[in-house]
Amino acid sequence: MNILVTLNSGYIKPLCVMLRSLLSSHAQTTFDIYLINKTLTADDYKYLYEKVDGKNYTLHDIKIDDSMLNKAPVTDRYPFEMYYRIFAAKFLPKNIDKILYLDPDLVVIKSLHELYNIDLQDNFLAAASHVGKSLQKINEIRLQMETKGPYINSGVMLMNIKLLREQQDYDDVFEYIQKNKNLLFLPDQDIISAIYSDKIMSIDPYIYNMTERLLISPKSIAKNIDLDWVNKNSAIIHYCGRNKPWKEKYIGFMDNFYKQFSVGIN
């Protein structure tokens, strides 16, 4: 299974936890894990291999030059690294046809084989949406989306690298950024959702992108979705936003999933 992660050195420890959870949920699977970055050092990779036991995975270091992104909007919360997933097809080895992108701030508690084996057909990617119909409409207007499609969370994406390599137009992305940079709240997923709205296959957020906010939403409460349901059914727990289980001021109900795999990470 091919896995993609984009990050900087500040996320090495959460990445250790994510990889531990991934391997724990796939004892019989071999992984090639591609880390697109610009700052990871030899010591970072040494730390990863020391903290993440297992012979069934290989880490691949892919260093990136930010010069091609000099017009992209960035902040402390949204660094250059978040754009690497948009252009992953440009940076990954030519023999890769598809890859599963995973944010480092998540844990995997069940097999992802069903997700990985989805037939993407002529779609660029498969991802989950966390927004309801009203917010979806607002995003369509805000982002001037020309075609209707899901507004996704970009933390989990099955990517059709072969098709992206053949059809993705980088100038379209930069033109969109230049035209709409003052409208981008979450730039990476704003861009992906707006430009590729008709090339996105929807997946179930309760299974593949479960979050704290989703757990306590009125829709979840109405469906009797609680921690017990999550434990039995969800495959990915995603700690998106500022509320992280490794922070002292974490407020939530799903930190135990993270703590299960974080022993010895300091």
Phi and psi restraints in degrees (value plus and minus 20) as a CYANA .aco file:
   2 ASN   PHI    -110.8   -70.8
   2 ASN   PSI     108.9   148.9
   3 ILE   PHI    -142.3  -102.3
   3 ILE   PSI     116.6   156.6
   4 LEU   PHI    -136.0   -96.0
   4 LEU   PSI     115.2   155.2
   5 VAL   PHI    -153.7  -113.7
   5 VAL   PSI     117.6   157.6
   6 THR   PHI    -138.1   -98.1
   6 THR   PSI     114.4   154.4
   7 LEU   PHI    -186.9  -146.9
   7 LEU   PSI     151.9   191.9
   8 ASN   PHI    -138.2   -98.2
   8 ASN   PSI     159.5   199.5
   9 SER   PHI     -82.4   -42.4
   9 SER   PSI     -42.5    -2.5
  10 GLY   PHI     -87.2   -47.2
  10 GLY   PSI     -33.5     6.5
  11 TYR   PHI    -130.5   -90.5
  11 TYR   PSI      -1.7    38.3
  12 ILE   PHI     -83.0   -43.0
  12 ILE   PSI     -64.2   -24.2
  13 LYS   PHI     -87.0   -47.0
  13 LYS   PSI     -67.8   -27.8
  14 PRO   PHI     -79.2   -39.2
  14 PRO   PSI     -55.4   -15.4
  15 LEU   PHI     -81.8   -41.8
  15 LEU   PSI     -59.8   -19.8
  16 CYS   PHI     -76.3   -36.3
  16 CYS   PSI     -64.8   -24.8
  17 VAL   PHI     -84.9   -44.9
  17 VAL   PSI     -65.1   -25.1
  18 MET   PHI     -80.2   -40.2
  18 MET   PSI     -65.2   -25.2
  19 LEU   PHI     -86.6   -46.6
  19 LEU   PSI     -59.3   -19.3
  20 ARG   PHI     -78.4   -38.4
  20 ARG   PSI     -64.6   -24.6
  21 SER   PHI     -86.5   -46.5
  21 SER   PSI     -59.3   -19.3
  22 LEU   PHI     -81.6   -41.6
  22 LEU   PSI     -68.1   -28.1
  23 LEU   PHI     -87.3   -47.3
  23 LEU   PSI     -57.5   -17.5
  24 SER   PHI     -82.8   -42.8
  24 SER   PSI     -52.0   -12.0
  25 SER   PHI    -107.8   -67.8
  25 SER   PSI     -22.7    17.3
  26 HIS   PHI    -163.3  -123.3
  26 HIS   PSI      44.0    84.0
  27 ALA   PHI     -81.9   -41.9
  27 ALA   PSI     -47.9    -7.9
  28 GLN   PHI    -124.2   -84.2
  28 GLN   PSI      -6.3    33.7
  29 THR   PHI    -130.2   -90.2
  29 THR   PSI     121.8   161.8
  30 THR   PHI    -120.3   -80.3
  30 THR   PSI     115.5   155.5
  31 PHE   PHI    -139.7   -99.7
  31 PHE   PSI     116.5   156.5
  32 ASP   PHI    -127.8   -87.8
  32 ASP   PSI      95.1   135.1
  33 ILE   PHI    -131.1   -91.1
  33 ILE   PSI      94.5   134.5
  34 TYR   PHI    -119.4   -79.4
  34 TYR   PSI     100.1   140.1
  35 LEU   PHI    -126.5   -86.5
  35 LEU   PSI      82.7   122.7
  36 ILE   PHI    -106.3   -66.3
  36 ILE   PSI     103.0   143.0
  37 ASN   PHI    -180.5  -140.5
  37 ASN   PSI     155.0   195.0
  38 LYS   PHI    -149.7  -109.7
  38 LYS   PSI     -23.5    16.5
  39 THR   PHI    -145.6  -105.6
  39 THR   PSI     -31.6     8.4
  40 LEU   PHI     -85.1   -45.1
  40 LEU   PSI     117.8   157.8
  41 THR   PHI    -128.6   -88.6
  41 THR   PSI     153.6   193.6
  42 ALA   PHI     -80.8   -40.8
  42 ALA   PSI     -56.5   -16.5
  43 ASP   PHI     -85.3   -45.3
  43 ASP   PSI     -55.6   -15.6
  44 ASP   PHI     -82.0   -42.0
  44 ASP   PSI     -63.8   -23.8
  45 TYR   PHI     -89.0   -49.0
  45 TYR   PSI     -55.5   -15.5
  46 LYS   PHI     -82.3   -42.3
  46 LYS   PSI     -63.6   -23.6
  47 TYR   PHI     -81.4   -41.4
  47 TYR   PSI     -64.3   -24.3
  48 LEU   PHI     -80.2   -40.2
  48 LEU   PSI     -67.3   -27.3
  49 TYR   PHI     -87.8   -47.8
  49 TYR   PSI     -50.0   -10.0
  50 GLU   PHI     -92.1   -52.1
  50 GLU   PSI     -57.9   -17.9
  51 LYS   PHI    -109.3   -69.3
  51 LYS   PSI     -40.9    -0.9
  52 VAL   PHI    -131.6   -91.6
  52 VAL   PSI      80.2   120.2
  53 ASP   PHI     -93.6   -53.6
  53 ASP   PSI     130.8   170.8
  54 GLY   PHI     114.9   154.9
  54 GLY   PSI     123.7   163.7
  55 LYS   PHI    -122.7   -82.7
  55 LYS   PSI     -16.2    23.8
  56 ASN   PHI    -121.2   -81.2
  56 ASN   PSI       3.3    43.3
  57 TYR   PHI    -164.2  -124.2
  57 TYR   PSI     131.6   171.6
  58 THR   PHI    -152.1  -112.1
  58 THR   PSI     113.3   153.3
  59 LEU   PHI    -114.3   -74.3
  59 LEU   PSI     113.7   153.7
  60 HIS   PHI    -138.1   -98.1
  60 HIS   PSI     101.4   141.4
  61 ASP   PHI    -108.5   -68.5
  61 ASP   PSI     101.9   141.9
  62 ILE   PHI    -143.0  -103.0
  62 ILE   PSI      86.0   126.0
  63 LYS   PHI    -106.9   -66.9
  63 LYS   PSI     121.8   161.8
  64 ILE   PHI    -144.2  -104.2
  64 ILE   PSI     122.9   162.9
  65 ASP   PHI    -116.7   -76.7
  65 ASP   PSI     106.6   146.6
  66 ASP   PHI     -99.0   -59.0
  66 ASP   PSI     -20.5    19.5
  67 SER   PHI     -78.6   -38.6
  67 SER   PSI     -51.9   -11.9
  68 MET   PHI     -93.9   -53.9
  68 MET   PSI     -27.9    12.1
  69 LEU   PHI    -134.5   -94.5
  69 LEU   PSI       2.6    42.6
  70 ASN   PHI     -87.3   -47.3
  70 ASN   PSI     -32.6     7.4
  71 LYS   PHI    -124.1   -84.1
  71 LYS   PSI     -18.9    21.1
  72 ALA   PHI     -98.0   -58.0
  72 ALA   PSI     117.4   157.4
  73 PRO   PHI     -90.2   -50.2
  73 PRO   PSI     110.8   150.8
  74 VAL   PHI    -155.8  -115.8
  74 VAL   PSI     133.0   173.0
  75 THR   PHI    -160.3  -120.3
  75 THR   PSI     158.3   198.3
  76 ASP   PHI     -80.2   -40.2
  76 ASP   PSI     -55.0   -15.0
  77 ARG   PHI    -100.0   -60.0
  77 ARG   PSI     -49.4    -9.4
  78 TYR   PHI    -142.2  -102.2
  78 TYR   PSI      61.5   101.5
  79 PRO   PHI     -97.7   -57.7
  79 PRO   PSI     156.7   196.7
  80 PHE   PHI     -75.2   -35.2
  80 PHE   PSI     -53.2   -13.2
  81 GLU   PHI     -76.4   -36.4
  81 GLU   PSI     -48.6    -8.6
  82 MET   PHI     -87.6   -47.6
  82 MET   PSI     -42.6    -2.6
  83 TYR   PHI     -98.9   -58.9
  83 TYR   PSI     -35.7     4.3
  84 TYR   PHI     -82.0   -42.0
  84 TYR   PSI     -52.5   -12.5
  85 ARG   PHI     -90.5   -50.5
  85 ARG   PSI     -50.0   -10.0
  86 ILE   PHI     -83.6   -43.6
  86 ILE   PSI     -58.1   -18.1
  87 PHE   PHI    -126.0   -86.0
  87 PHE   PSI       5.2    45.2
  88 ALA   PHI     -76.4   -36.4
  88 ALA   PSI     -56.7   -16.7
  89 ALA   PHI     -81.2   -41.2
  89 ALA   PSI     -48.5    -8.5
  90 LYS   PHI     -93.5   -53.5
  90 LYS   PSI     -50.8   -10.8
  91 PHE   PHI    -119.9   -79.9
  91 PHE   PSI     -43.8    -3.8
  92 LEU   PHI     -98.5   -58.5
  92 LEU   PSI     136.3   176.3
  93 PRO   PHI     -75.6   -35.6
  93 PRO   PSI     128.0   168.0
  94 LYS   PHI     -87.2   -47.2
  94 LYS   PSI     -37.7     2.3
  95 ASN   PHI    -104.9   -64.9
  95 ASN   PSI     -21.8    18.2
  96 ILE   PHI    -111.1   -71.1
  96 ILE   PSI     103.8   143.8
  97 ASP   PHI    -118.3   -78.3
  97 ASP   PSI     -51.6   -11.6
  98 LYS   PHI    -168.0  -128.0
  98 LYS   PSI     138.2   178.2
  99 ILE   PHI    -174.2  -134.2
  99 ILE   PSI     129.5   169.5
 100 LEU   PHI    -121.4   -81.4
 100 LEU   PSI      94.1   134.1
 101 TYR   PHI    -103.1   -63.1
 101 TYR   PSI     113.1   153.1
 102 LEU   PHI    -152.4  -112.4
 102 LEU   PSI     108.8   148.8
 103 ASP   PHI     -84.3   -44.3
 103 ASP   PSI     129.7   169.7
 104 PRO   PHI     -93.2   -53.2
 104 PRO   PSI     -32.9     7.1
 105 ASP   PHI    -116.5   -76.5
 105 ASP   PSI      25.6    65.6
 106 LEU   PHI    -161.7  -121.7
 106 LEU   PSI     146.8   186.8
 107 VAL   PHI    -149.6  -109.6
 107 VAL   PSI     128.8   168.8
 108 VAL   PHI    -128.1   -88.1
 108 VAL   PSI     102.9   142.9
 109 ILE   PHI    -137.1   -97.1
 109 ILE   PSI     -20.7    19.3
 110 LYS   PHI    -168.6  -128.6
 110 LYS   PSI     148.0   188.0
 111 SER   PHI     -79.1   -39.1
 111 SER   PSI     122.0   162.0
 112 LEU   PHI    -127.3   -87.3
 112 LEU   PSI      -7.7    32.3
 113 HIS   PHI     -82.9   -42.9
 113 HIS   PSI     -59.1   -19.1
 114 GLU   PHI     -83.6   -43.6
 114 GLU   PSI     -61.5   -21.5
 115 LEU   PHI     -83.8   -43.8
 115 LEU   PSI     -66.8   -26.8
 116 TYR   PHI     -84.2   -44.2
 116 TYR   PSI     -48.1    -8.1
 117 ASN   PHI    -115.4   -75.4
 117 ASN   PSI      -9.4    30.6
 118 ILE   PHI     -79.4   -39.4
 118 ILE   PSI     118.2   158.2
 119 ASP   PHI    -101.8   -61.8
 119 ASP   PSI      85.9   125.9
 120 LEU   PHI     -94.9   -54.9
 120 LEU   PSI     -33.7     6.3
 121 GLN   PHI      33.4    73.4
 121 GLN   PSI    -143.2  -103.2
 122 ASP   PHI    -121.8   -81.8
 122 ASP   PSI       3.1    43.1
 123 ASN   PHI    -111.2   -71.2
 123 ASN   PSI     128.4   168.4
 124 PHE   PHI     -94.7   -54.7
 124 PHE   PSI     -52.6   -12.6
 125 LEU   PHI    -182.2  -142.2
 125 LEU   PSI     145.2   185.2
 126 ALA   PHI    -142.9  -102.9
 126 ALA   PSI     113.0   153.0
 127 ALA   PHI    -176.9  -136.9
 127 ALA   PSI     148.0   188.0
 128 ALA   PHI    -123.5   -83.5
 128 ALA   PSI     132.5   172.5
 129 SER   PHI    -130.2   -90.2
 129 SER   PSI     123.2   163.2
 130 HIS   PHI    -128.5   -88.5
 130 HIS   PSI     -16.4    23.6
 131 VAL   PHI    -125.4   -85.4
 131 VAL   PSI     128.6   168.6
 132 GLY   PHI    -105.7   -65.7
 132 GLY   PSI    -195.8  -155.8
 133 LYS   PHI     -82.9   -42.9
 133 LYS   PSI     -59.9   -19.9
 134 SER   PHI     -86.0   -46.0
 134 SER   PSI     -68.5   -28.5
 135 LEU   PHI     -88.1   -48.1
 135 LEU   PSI     -52.4   -12.4
 136 GLN   PHI     -79.0   -39.0
 136 GLN   PSI     -65.0   -25.0
 137 LYS   PHI     -84.6   -44.6
 137 LYS   PSI     -61.0   -21.0
 138 ILE   PHI     -81.3   -41.3
 138 ILE   PSI     -63.2   -23.2
 139 ASN   PHI     -85.0   -45.0
 139 ASN   PSI     -57.7   -17.7
 140 GLU   PHI     -80.3   -40.3
 140 GLU   PSI     -60.3   -20.3
 141 ILE   PHI     -93.6   -53.6
 141 ILE   PSI     -67.3   -27.3
 142 ARG   PHI     -79.1   -39.1
 142 ARG   PSI     -62.9   -22.9
 143 LEU   PHI    -112.3   -72.3
 143 LEU   PSI     -18.7    21.3
 144 GLN   PHI      32.4    72.4
 144 GLN   PSI      28.9    68.9
 145 MET   PHI     -90.1   -50.1
 145 MET   PSI     103.9   143.9
 146 GLU   PHI     -97.8   -57.8
 146 GLU   PSI     -47.4    -7.4
 147 THR   PHI    -147.7  -107.7
 147 THR   PSI     133.2   173.2
 148 LYS   PHI    -101.3   -61.3
 148 LYS   PSI     118.7   158.7
 149 GLY   PHI    -193.4  -153.4
 149 GLY   PSI     150.1   190.1
 150 PRO   PHI     -88.9   -48.9
 150 PRO   PSI     122.9   162.9
 151 TYR   PHI    -107.4   -67.4
 151 TYR   PSI      91.2   131.2
 152 ILE   PHI    -115.0   -75.0
 152 ILE   PSI     141.3   181.3
 153 ASN   PHI    -114.2   -74.2
 153 ASN   PSI     104.3   144.3
 154 SER   PHI    -106.4   -66.4
 154 SER   PSI      -9.9    30.1
 155 GLY   PHI     -94.8   -54.8
 155 GLY   PSI     -40.7    -0.7
 156 VAL   PHI    -157.5  -117.5
 156 VAL   PSI      95.8   135.8
 157 MET   PHI    -164.4  -124.4
 157 MET   PSI     105.7   145.7
 158 LEU   PHI    -107.1   -67.1
 158 LEU   PSI      99.2   139.2
 159 MET   PHI    -130.5   -90.5
 159 MET   PSI     110.9   150.9
 160 ASN   PHI    -106.1   -66.1
 160 ASN   PSI      61.2   101.2
 161 ILE   PHI     -83.2   -43.2
 161 ILE   PSI     -58.2   -18.2
 162 LYS   PHI     -80.0   -40.0
 162 LYS   PSI     -67.1   -27.1
 163 LEU   PHI     -90.5   -50.5
 163 LEU   PSI     -60.1   -20.1
 164 LEU   PHI     -80.1   -40.1
 164 LEU   PSI     -62.3   -22.3
 165 ARG   PHI     -81.6   -41.6
 165 ARG   PSI     -55.4   -15.4
 166 GLU   PHI    -101.0   -61.0
 166 GLU   PSI     -53.7   -13.7
 167 GLN   PHI    -139.0   -99.0
 167 GLN   PSI     -37.8     2.2
 168 GLN   PHI     -87.5   -47.5
 168 GLN   PSI     112.6   152.6
 169 ASP   PHI    -129.6   -89.6
 169 ASP   PSI      90.1   130.1
 170 TYR   PHI     -85.9   -45.9
 170 TYR   PSI     -51.8   -11.8
 171 ASP   PHI     -84.0   -44.0
 171 ASP   PSI     -53.5   -13.5
 172 ASP   PHI     -79.8   -39.8
 172 ASP   PSI     -61.2   -21.2
 173 VAL   PHI     -85.1   -45.1
 173 VAL   PSI     -68.3   -28.3
 174 PHE   PHI     -87.6   -47.6
 174 PHE   PSI     -56.2   -16.2
 175 GLU   PHI     -84.7   -44.7
 175 GLU   PSI     -59.6   -19.6
 176 TYR   PHI     -86.9   -46.9
 176 TYR   PSI     -62.6   -22.6
 177 ILE   PHI     -81.2   -41.2
 177 ILE   PSI     -66.6   -26.6
 178 GLN   PHI     -81.5   -41.5
 178 GLN   PSI     -59.2   -19.2
 179 LYS   PHI     -96.4   -56.4
 179 LYS   PSI     -51.8   -11.8
 180 ASN   PHI    -141.7  -101.7
 180 ASN   PSI      -6.2    33.8
 181 LYS   PHI     -78.9   -38.9
 181 LYS   PSI     -46.5    -6.5
 182 ASN   PHI    -100.2   -60.2
 182 ASN   PSI     -26.7    13.3
 183 LEU   PHI    -123.7   -83.7
 183 LEU   PSI     -23.8    16.2
 184 LEU   PHI    -108.4   -68.4
 184 LEU   PSI      92.2   132.2
 185 PHE   PHI    -107.4   -67.4
 185 PHE   PSI     -64.1   -24.1
 186 LEU   PHI    -143.9  -103.9
 186 LEU   PSI      59.3    99.3
 187 PRO   PHI     -70.3   -30.3
 187 PRO   PSI     -64.7   -24.7
 188 ASP   PHI     -84.8   -44.8
 188 ASP   PSI     -69.3   -29.3
 189 GLN   PHI     -98.4   -58.4
 189 GLN   PSI     -44.5    -4.5
 190 ASP   PHI     -79.9   -39.9
 190 ASP   PSI     -68.2   -28.2
 191 ILE   PHI     -84.7   -44.7
 191 ILE   PSI     -69.3   -29.3
 192 ILE   PHI     -80.9   -40.9
 192 ILE   PSI     -65.6   -25.6
 193 SER   PHI     -86.0   -46.0
 193 SER   PSI     -57.9   -17.9
 194 ALA   PHI     -94.8   -54.8
 194 ALA   PSI     -68.7   -28.7
 195 ILE   PHI     -97.1   -57.1
 195 ILE   PSI     -56.6   -16.6
 196 TYR   PHI    -131.1   -91.1
 196 TYR   PSI       7.0    47.0
 197 SER   PHI     -76.4   -36.4
 197 SER   PSI     -53.8   -13.8
 198 ASP   PHI    -110.4   -70.4
 198 ASP   PSI     -13.1    26.9
 199 LYS   PHI    -142.1  -102.1
 199 LYS   PSI       3.5    43.5
 200 ILE   PHI    -137.4   -97.4
 200 ILE   PSI     106.9   146.9
 201 MET   PHI    -114.7   -74.7
 201 MET   PSI     112.8   152.8
 202 SER   PHI    -104.0   -64.0
 202 SER   PSI     119.9   159.9
 203 ILE   PHI    -143.4  -103.4
 203 ILE   PSI     144.3   184.3
 204 ASP   PHI     -94.5   -54.5
 204 ASP   PSI      96.4   136.4
 205 PRO   PHI     -86.6   -46.6
 205 PRO   PSI     -49.4    -9.4
 206 TYR   PHI     -88.1   -48.1
 206 TYR   PSI     -45.0    -5.0
 207 ILE   PHI    -114.8   -74.8
 207 ILE   PSI     -66.2   -26.2
 208 TYR   PHI    -131.8   -91.8
 208 TYR   PSI     -18.8    21.2
 209 ASN   PHI    -178.2  -138.2
 209 ASN   PSI      35.9    75.9
 210 MET   PHI     -97.3   -57.3
 210 MET   PSI     112.2   152.2
 211 THR   PHI    -150.1  -110.1
 211 THR   PSI     148.2   188.2
 212 GLU   PHI     -80.2   -40.2
 212 GLU   PSI     -66.1   -26.1
 213 ARG   PHI     -83.1   -43.1
 213 ARG   PSI     -59.3   -19.3
 214 LEU   PHI     -85.4   -45.4
 214 LEU   PSI     -57.7   -17.7
 215 LEU   PHI     -81.7   -41.7
 215 LEU   PSI     -59.8   -19.8
 216 ILE   PHI    -118.3   -78.3
 216 ILE   PSI     -10.9    29.1
 217 SER   PHI     -90.5   -50.5
 217 SER   PSI     132.3   172.3
 218 PRO   PHI     -75.6   -35.6
 218 PRO   PSI     -56.1   -16.1
 219 LYS   PHI     -83.3   -43.3
 219 LYS   PSI     -62.1   -22.1
 220 SER   PHI     -87.2   -47.2
 220 SER   PSI     -61.6   -21.6
 221 ILE   PHI     -82.0   -42.0
 221 ILE   PSI     -61.9   -21.9
 222 ALA   PHI     -84.0   -44.0
 222 ALA   PSI     -50.7   -10.7
 223 LYS   PHI    -110.1   -70.1
 223 LYS   PSI     -15.8    24.2
 224 ASN   PHI      39.9    79.9
 224 ASN   PSI      14.8    54.8
 225 ILE   PHI    -107.5   -67.5
 225 ILE   PSI      93.8   133.8
 226 ASP   PHI    -150.2  -110.2
 226 ASP   PSI    -191.2  -151.2
 227 LEU   PHI     -80.2   -40.2
 227 LEU   PSI     -57.1   -17.1
 228 ASP   PHI     -84.2   -44.2
 228 ASP   PSI     -61.9   -21.9
 229 TRP   PHI     -81.8   -41.8
 229 TRP   PSI     -64.8   -24.8
 230 VAL   PHI     -79.0   -39.0
 230 VAL   PSI     -66.1   -26.1
 231 ASN   PHI     -80.8   -40.8
 231 ASN   PSI     -54.1   -14.1
 232 LYS   PHI    -106.2   -66.2
 232 LYS   PSI     -46.5    -6.5
 233 ASN   PHI    -141.2  -101.2
 233 ASN   PSI     -54.8   -14.8
 234 SER   PHI     -93.5   -53.5
 234 SER   PSI     124.6   164.6
 235 ALA   PHI    -122.6   -82.6
 235 ALA   PSI     -50.2   -10.2
 236 ILE   PHI    -150.8  -110.8
 236 ILE   PSI     109.6   149.6
 237 ILE   PHI    -127.3   -87.3
 237 ILE   PSI     100.1   140.1
 238 HIS   PHI    -133.6   -93.6
 238 HIS   PSI     100.2   140.2
 239 TYR   PHI    -115.0   -75.0
 239 TYR   PSI      46.5    86.5
 240 CYS   PHI    -101.6   -61.6
 240 CYS   PSI     142.8   182.8
 241 GLY   PHI      63.3   103.3
 241 GLY   PSI    -185.4  -145.4
 242 ARG   PHI    -102.0   -62.0
 242 ARG   PSI     -35.8     4.2
 243 ASN   PHI    -105.3   -65.3
 243 ASN   PSI      71.6   111.6
 244 LYS   PHI    -127.7   -87.7
 244 LYS   PSI     120.0   160.0
 245 PRO   PHI     -89.7   -49.7
 245 PRO   PSI     -34.6     5.4
 246 TRP   PHI    -110.2   -70.2
 246 TRP   PSI     -19.3    20.7
 247 LYS   PHI    -117.4   -77.4
 247 LYS   PSI     128.1   168.1
 248 GLU   PHI     -82.5   -42.5
 248 GLU   PSI     -53.6   -13.6
 249 LYS   PHI    -114.2   -74.2
 249 LYS   PSI       0.5    40.5
 250 TYR   PHI     -79.1   -39.1
 250 TYR   PSI     114.1   154.1
 251 ILE   PHI    -147.9  -107.9
 251 ILE   PSI      98.8   138.8
 252 GLY   PHI     151.0   191.0
 252 GLY   PSI    -188.8  -148.8
 253 PHE   PHI    -142.9  -102.9
 253 PHE   PSI     -26.6    13.4
 254 MET   PHI    -135.3   -95.3
 254 MET   PSI       0.8    40.8
 255 ASP   PHI     -90.6   -50.6
 255 ASP   PSI     -41.2    -1.2
 256 ASN   PHI     -82.8   -42.8
 256 ASN   PSI     -51.5   -11.5
 257 PHE   PHI     -83.5   -43.5
 257 PHE   PSI     -59.0   -19.0
 258 TYR   PHI     -91.1   -51.1
 258 TYR   PSI     -66.3   -26.3
 259 LYS   PHI     -81.2   -41.2
 259 LYS   PSI     -49.4    -9.4
 260 GLN   PHI     -77.2   -37.2
 260 GLN   PSI     -51.5   -11.5
 261 PHE   PHI    -131.4   -91.4
 261 PHE   PSI     -14.5    25.5
 262 SER   PHI    -122.8   -82.8
 262 SER   PSI     -17.1    22.9
 263 VAL   PHI     -79.3   -39.3
 263 VAL   PSI     106.8   146.8
 264 GLY   PHI      67.0   107.0
 264 GLY   PSI     -21.1    18.9
 265 ILE   PHI    -112.6   -72.6
 265 ILE   PSI      91.4   131.4
